[in-house]
Amino acid sequence: MKALILGIDALGQKSLEALQLTKLQKKIEKSKRGTPAIDNVVSRGWAEFYSGKTAYETGAFYQIPVLSNGRILQSQSTGSVKVSEHVGEGELLWNKLQSAGWRVGLYTLPTVTTPQERTEFSVSATGGGNFNNKVSRKEVHPPDFAYLANYSDVNLGFRHGFGAFLPNDVNHLEQWIRDHLAQHFFTLELALEKYPVDCLIFGTRFVTIAYKFIRLLLSEPVGEDEARLKEMLLRVSSDFDDRLARLIREINPEHLFIVSDHGNGPLEYHVNINELLLQIGEITAQPWLPIRLKRLASRAMRTRFQSSEWHRFPPRYPAYNLETSTSFSIGYTDLIYINDQRFTGPEMSTAERYEKSCLLAERLKVYTAENGMKQFVRFEPLKNDGFTQVSVNPSAKVPLPDIRCVLAEGCSNLGRTNRSIVEKNEPTFGAEMFKRGIFAEYSGCKTTDVIAAYSGPEVENIDLSSLPSIYHSIISVMGRR
């Protein structure tokens, strides 16, 4: 095979070591290695990788604010479909290679949630983790591919925790992980036999298990329950490491790229940017009682009825009225938006909005310094024109942010604090987590220790300094037959 491009979600030095992926580590050590610069918890790295452009150009932020029926809502609709509306279908990495004469297979690359019909075969990355027990012909290309993955309980995606798969105990979790690994690799083998390709772009989310358990993996377990859980996690990690090494060995590509979108490390503190904005008078909070009743009803609807235990969701946290705010953070993504005519606020020019951003950033700087929080976050005003520049579909424009919140390593803007701006994170593991839901969901957070590597004859022509640079390097290398 000409090229194998491994897209490994959340692969950083910390997660590599925590999961003890020794064979992958040795492969990386023998390759040209880089640490791509990323705008951490802002730009979707995978979109940068397959478009060659940043979120400020494509609108592919982790989450974006959307005005719907007078309400400002968060949207995660920032994947390949939206990116293609900005840059054009032909600019996506796999379509670019296919147009150059290479046969390309695309398999579960994160954020690519629709099948790509210009490739030889394509399996979308299911954001929810599963294909609802069945692979439909609409979710793969070509449609006959669906027969290759016709299992009784399909698990080609990989997402667990709140909002996805919730195990009953350690054994149940291990069974689910092993089902995923077996199906994921075996289905790929069948696809490569039926649809031969010159270039395989293979995505895996297995390493995202570190989101939930990296604190446990990097520490001594407390009690028998935690010890069993840690032992199981390392056992399945070893199995994944073996399967990945076997895949590389059997394909034996001329060019091997190993790419990730961000690293993953222990989450030490929750930082609630909206609570900070509330404290300085930029946001108003919604009434407590109606919000609590609504969340109780939502929790009841989402309970796993077949379980004897309630799988509880994260601690109840405050809700904010973004529509009446002067500025706001959409949550999770480390950005602040000025509420102007793009949302529900007054009309502002770019210059006016930037001036307001500078003043607000200075107020936030002073407040965090006076209250002993400046070590957790700093603020950078961003001068922009308000929206992304869309070259293909003008209706796809996305509001651009006004302030970049740069959080310290080990901090995440989760907005799930109990009326605090900063809260120490203390995840629980062991048997109790399966009764209450996986509170270890908040064990890890995105970090900048991203890993990229290249093995092949074009070492001098490979730029691993950023994800867009890797995109252009792949295009360049594959252009030389």
C-alpha positions in Angstrom: 0.0 0.0 0.0 1.3 3.5 -0.8 0.2 5.2 2.4 -1.4 4.5 5.7 -2.6 7.5 7.7 -3.5 6.6 11.3 -5.7 9.2 12.9 -5.6 8.4 16.7 -7.9 10.7 18.7 -6.4 12.1 21.9 -2.9 10.7 21.4 -0.4 12.7 23.4 2.7 11.7 25.3 0.7 11.5 28.6 -2.0 9.3 27.2 0.5 7.2 25.4 2.4 6.5 28.6 -0.7 6.1 30.8 -2.2 3.4 28.5 1.2 1.8 28.1 1.1 1.6 24.4 4.6 0.3 24.1 4.6 -1.0 20.5 3.1 2.2 19.2 5.7 4.2 21.3 8.5 2.2 19.7 7.1 2.8 16.2 6.9 6.6 16.9 10.5 6.6 18.3 11.8 5.1 15.0 9.9 7.7 13.0 10.3 11.4 12.4 8.4 12.9 15.3 6.7 16.2 15.7 4.4 18.1 18.1 1.9 20.0 16.0 0.9 23.4 17.4 -2.8 23.5 18.1 -5.2 26.1 19.4 -6.2 23.9 22.3 -9.9 23.4 23.0 -10.8 25.9 20.3 -10.2 24.5 16.8 -11.3 20.9 15.9 -8.0 19.4 15.1 -9.4 16.7 12.8 -11.0 19.4 10.7 -7.7 21.2 10.4 -6.0 17.9 9.4 -8.4 17.1 6.5 -9.0 20.6 5.3 -5.6 22.2 5.7 -7.2 25.2 7.4 -8.0 26.4 11.0 -11.3 26.9 12.7 -11.0 30.7 12.1 -11.2 29.9 8.4 -13.7 27.1 8.4 -15.8 27.7 11.5 -14.9 24.2 12.8 -14.7 25.1 16.5 -15.5 22.4 19.1 -18.8 24.1 19.7 -20.3 27.3 18.2 -23.1 29.6 19.4 -26.3 29.4 17.2 -29.3 31.7 17.4 -32.4 29.6 17.2 -35.9 31.0 17.9 -34.5 33.9 19.9 -32.2 31.6 22.0 -28.5 31.2 21.9 -27.7 27.5 21.8 -24.5 25.6 21.6 -24.0 23.5 18.5 -21.5 20.7 17.8 -22.4 20.7 14.1 -18.8 21.7 13.1 -17.5 18.6 11.3 -16.7 17.6 7.8 -20.1 18.7 6.3 -19.7 22.2 7.6 -16.0 22.3 6.6 -16.8 21.3 3.1 -19.3 24.2 2.9 -16.4 26.5 3.6 -13.6 25.0 1.5 -15.4 22.9 -1.0 -15.7 19.1 -1.2 -12.7 18.8 -3.5 -10.3 20.3 -0.9 -11.0 17.5 1.7 -7.9 15.4 2.0 -9.3 12.1 0.7 -11.1 13.8 -2.2 -7.9 15.6 -3.1 -6.0 12.3 -3.2 -8.7 10.5 -5.0 -8.7 13.2 -7.7 -4.9 12.7 -8.1 -5.5 9.1 -9.1 -5.1 7.3 -5.8 -7.7 4.9 -4.5 -8.6 6.0 -1.0 -10.4 4.2 1.9 -11.7 6.3 4.8 -12.6 4.5 8.0 -14.2 6.1 11.1 -12.1 9.3 11.2 -13.5 11.5 14.0 -15.8 14.3 13.0 -16.5 12.7 9.6 -20.0 11.6 10.3 -21.3 11.1 6.8 -20.0 8.7 4.2 -17.6 10.2 1.6 -18.8 9.0 -1.8 -15.8 10.0 -3.8 -13.6 7.4 -2.0 -13.4 3.7 -2.7 -15.0 3.0 0.6 -16.0 5.1 3.6 -17.4 4.4 7.1 -18.6 7.4 9.0 -17.4 8.1 12.6 -20.5 7.8 14.7 -20.4 10.6 17.3 -22.8 8.7 19.6 -20.5 5.6 19.8 -22.7 3.0 18.1 -24.7 2.5 14.9 -27.8 1.8 16.9 -27.2 -2.0 16.6 -27.3 -1.8 12.8 -25.2 -0.4 10.0 -27.6 1.2 7.5 -26.7 1.6 3.8 -27.0 5.4 4.3 -24.1 5.4 6.8 -21.5 3.8 4.6 -20.1 3.9 1.1 -20.7 2.0 -1.1 -24.1 0.9 0.3 -23.1 -2.8 0.1 -20.5 -2.2 2.7 -23.3 -2.4 5.3 -23.4 -6.2 4.8 -19.7 -6.4 6.0 -20.7 -5.0 9.4 -24.0 -6.8 9.9 -23.4 -7.9 13.5 -26.1 -8.4 16.1 -24.9 -5.5 18.2 -22.7 -3.2 16.2 -20.0 -1.3 18.0 -17.7 0.4 15.4 -17.7 3.7 17.2 -16.2 4.3 20.6 -17.8 6.6 23.1 -18.8 5.8 26.7 -19.8 7.8 29.7 -22.6 10.3 30.2 -24.8 10.5 27.1 -23.4 7.2 25.6 -22.7 3.7 26.7 -22.9 3.2 30.5 -21.6 -0.1 31.8 -22.9 -1.9 34.9 -19.6 -3.1 36.2 -15.9 -3.7 35.2 -16.7 -6.9 33.3 -19.5 -5.3 31.3 -17.1 -2.4 30.3 -14.4 -4.9 29.3 -16.9 -6.9 27.2 -18.0 -3.7 25.4 -14.5 -2.6 24.7 -13.5 -6.0 23.4 -16.6 -6.2 21.2 -15.5 -2.8 19.7 -11.9 -3.8 19.1 -12.9 -7.1 17.4 -15.5 -5.6 15.2 -13.5 -2.4 14.4 -10.4 -4.2 13.1 -12.2 -7.2 11.5 -14.6 -5.0 9.6 -11.6 -3.0 8.3 -9.9 -6.2 7.1 -13.0 -7.2 5.2 -13.2 -3.8 3.6 -9.6 -3.9 2.4 -10.2 -7.3 0.9 -13.3 -6.2 -1.0 -12.3 -2.6 -1.8 -8.5 -2.5 -2.4 -6.9 0.9 -2.0 -3.6 2.7 -2.4 -4.1 4.9 0.7 -6.0 4.1 3.9 -7.1 6.8 6.3 -7.9 4.9 9.5 -9.4 6.7 12.5 -9.7 5.3 16.0 -11.1 6.8 19.2 -9.8 4.1 21.5 -7.3 6.3 23.3 -10.2 8.6 24.3 -10.7 6.1 27.2 -8.1 8.3 28.9 -10.7 11.1 29.2 -12.4 9.0 31.8 -9.6 7.1 33.4 -6.2 8.8 33.0 -6.1 9.9 36.7 -6.5 6.3 37.7 -4.0 5.0 35.2 -1.4 7.5 36.4 -1.9 6.8 40.1 -2.0 4.0 42.6 -5.5 2.5 42.9 -7.4 2.8 46.1 -9.0 -0.4 47.1 -9.8 -3.6 45.2 -12.4 -2.1 42.9 -10.1 0.5 41.5 -7.3 -2.1 41.2 -9.5 -4.4 39.1 -10.6 -1.5 36.9 -7.0 -0.3 36.3 -5.9 -3.8 35.5 -8.7 -4.3 33.0 -7.9 -1.0 31.3 -4.3 -1.8 30.8 -5.2 -5.3 29.6 -7.5 -4.0 26.8 -4.9 -1.3 26.0 -2.3 -3.9 25.4 -4.8 -5.7 23.1 -5.4 -2.5 21.1 -1.6 -1.9 20.9 -1.1 -5.4 19.5 -3.9 -5.0 16.9 -2.6 -1.7 15.7 1.0 -3.0 15.4 -0.3 -6.0 13.4 -2.3 -3.7 11.1 0.8 -1.6 10.3 2.9 -4.8 9.8 0.4 -6.4 7.4 -0.2 -3.3 5.3 3.5 -2.4 5.2 2.9 1.1 3.8 5.6 3.0 1.9 4.5 6.1 3.8 3.2 5.9 7.4 1.7 9.0 9.0 0.5 8.8 12.7 -1.6 11.9 13.5 -3.6 13.1 16.5 -5.8 16.2 17.1 -4.7 16.9 20.7 -3.2 15.2 23.7 -4.9 14.1 27.0 -3.8 14.6 30.6 -5.3 14.6 34.1 -8.0 17.2 34.7 -7.1 19.0 37.9 -9.6 21.9 37.9 -13.0 22.8 36.4 -13.0 26.5 35.3 -16.4 28.1 34.7 -15.9 31.1 32.4 -19.6 32.0 32.5 -19.6 32.0 36.3 -16.7 34.4 36.0 -18.7 36.6 33.6 -21.6 36.4 36.0 -19.5 37.7 38.9 -18.5 40.8 36.9 -22.0 41.5 35.7 -21.9 40.3 32.1 -24.4 37.5 32.4 -27.5 36.8 34.4 -28.4 33.4 35.9 -31.7 31.6 35.2 -34.0 30.9 38.1 -32.9 27.9 40.1 -36.2 26.0 40.7 -37.5 25.7 37.1 -34.0 24.6 35.9 -33.8 21.9 38.6 -37.3 20.5 37.8 -36.4 20.4 34.1 -33.2 18.5 34.8 -34.9 16.1 37.1 -37.4 15.3 34.3 -34.6 15.0 31.8 -32.7 12.6 34.1 -35.8 10.4 34.5 -36.2 10.2 30.7 -32.6 9.2 30.2 -32.4 6.6 32.9 -31.4 3.2 31.8 -34.7 1.5 32.6 -33.3 -2.0 32.2 -30.9 -1.4 35.1 -31.7 -1.8 38.7 -29.7 1.3 39.5 -30.1 4.9 38.6 -27.3 6.0 36.4 -27.0 9.6 37.6 -25.6 12.4 35.5 -23.0 15.0 36.4 -23.6 17.3 39.4 -26.4 19.9 38.7 -24.8 23.1 37.7 -26.2 26.6 37.1 -27.8 27.8 33.9 -27.2 31.2 32.4 -29.4 33.5 30.4 -27.2 34.1 27.4 -29.8 36.1 25.5 -29.7 38.9 28.1 -26.0 38.8 28.5 -23.5 41.4 27.4 -20.9 38.6 26.6 -20.9 34.9 27.1 -18.9 31.6 26.7 -20.7 28.8 24.9 -19.1 26.4 27.4 -16.3 23.8 27.0 -14.8 25.7 24.1 -12.3 28.2 25.5 -13.8 31.3 23.9 -15.9 34.4 24.7 -18.3 36.1 22.4 -19.6 39.7 22.6 -23.4 39.6 22.3 -24.0 42.0 19.4 -26.2 41.9 16.3 -24.9 38.4 15.4 -27.0 37.2 18.4 -29.5 39.3 20.4 -27.4 42.4 21.2 -27.0 45.8 19.7 -25.4 46.5 16.3 -21.6 46.8 16.5 -18.9 47.4 14.0 -15.7 45.2 14.0 -13.8 48.1 15.6 -16.4 48.7 18.3 -16.6 45.0 19.2 -12.8 44.7 19.4 -12.6 47.8 21.7 -15.2 46.2 23.9 -13.2 42.9 23.8 -10.0 44.6 25.0 -11.9 46.4 27.8 -13.6 43.1 28.9 -10.3 41.1 28.7 -8.7 43.7 31.0 -11.5 43.6 33.5 -11.3 39.8 33.6 -7.5 40.0 34.1 -7.9 42.3 37.0 -10.7 40.3 38.6 -8.8 37.0 38.4 -5.7 38.6 39.8 -7.5 40.2 42.7 -9.3 36.9 43.5 -6.2 34.6 43.3 -7.2 32.9 40.0 -4.8 34.4 37.4 -2.8 31.1 37.4 -5.8 29.3 35.9 -6.7 31.5 32.9 -5.6 34.5 30.9 -7.5 36.4 28.2 -6.5 37.4 24.7 -8.7 39.8 22.6 -9.2 38.6 19.0 -9.8 41.1 16.3 -12.0 39.6 13.6 -14.7 40.6 11.1 -17.5 38.8 12.9 -18.0 35.8 10.7 -15.9 33.2 8.8 -15.3 33.9 5.2 -17.3 31.3 3.2 -16.2 30.5 -0.3 -18.7 27.8 -1.2 -22.0 28.2 0.8 -22.6 31.8 2.1 -25.3 30.5 4.5 -22.6 28.4 6.3 -20.9 31.4 7.9 -20.1 31.0 11.6 -19.7 33.8 14.2 -16.1 34.3 15.1 -15.1 34.7 18.8 -13.9 37.9 20.4 -11.7 36.7 23.3 -9.5 33.6 23.6 -9.4 32.1 27.1 -6.0 30.4 27.6 -6.5 27.9 30.4 -3.6 26.4 32.3 -2.6 22.8 31.7 -5.0 20.5 33.7 -7.9 23.0 33.5 -11.1 22.7 31.4 -13.9 25.2 30.8 -16.7 22.7 31.6 -19.2 25.1 33.2 -20.2 22.4 35.7 -19.1 24.0 38.9 -21.4 24.6 41.9 -21.6 28.4 41.7 -17.8 28.5 41.7 -15.4 30.0 39.1 -12.8 27.3 39.9 -13.3 24.0 41.5 -10.8 21.2 42.1 -11.7 18.0 40.2 -11.9 14.9 42.3 -13.2 12.0 40.2 -14.4 8.8 41.7 -13.6 5.3 40.5 -14.4 1.8 41.6 -17.8 0.1 42.0 -19.6 3.3 43.0 -19.0 4.9 39.6 -21.2 2.3 37.9 -24.1 3.1 40.2 -23.9 6.9 39.8 -22.7 7.0 36.2 -19.1 7.4 35.1 -18.0 10.4 37.2 -14.6 9.5 35.8 -15.9 11.2 32.7 -14.0 14.2 34.0 -10.7 12.4 34.8 -8.9 13.9 31.8 -8.8 17.0 29.6 -7.4 18.0 26.3 -3.7 19.0 26.3 -1.1 20.3 23.9 1.3 17.4 24.0 0.1 16.2 20.6 2.0 13.5 18.8 2.6 13.3 15.0 5.0 11.0 13.3 6.1 10.0 9.8 8.0 6.9 8.5 9.1 6.7 4.9 11.4 7.9 2.2 10.3 11.6 2.3 11.5 12.5 5.8 13.1 15.8 4.6 9.9 16.9 2.9 7.5 16.3 5.8 6.4 19.2 8.0 4.8 18.1 11.3 4.6 21.6 12.9 0.8 21.9 12.6 -2.1 19.8 11.4 -2.6 22.0 8.2 1.1 21.5 7.5 0.6 17.7 7.7 -2.3 18.0 5.3 0.0 19.7 2.7 2.8 17.3 3.4 0.6 14.3 2.6 -0.7 16.0 -0.6 2.9 16.8 -1.6 4.2 13.3 -0.9 1.4 11.5 -2.6 1.8 13.8 -5.6 5.2 12.3 -6.3 4.5 8.8 -7.7 
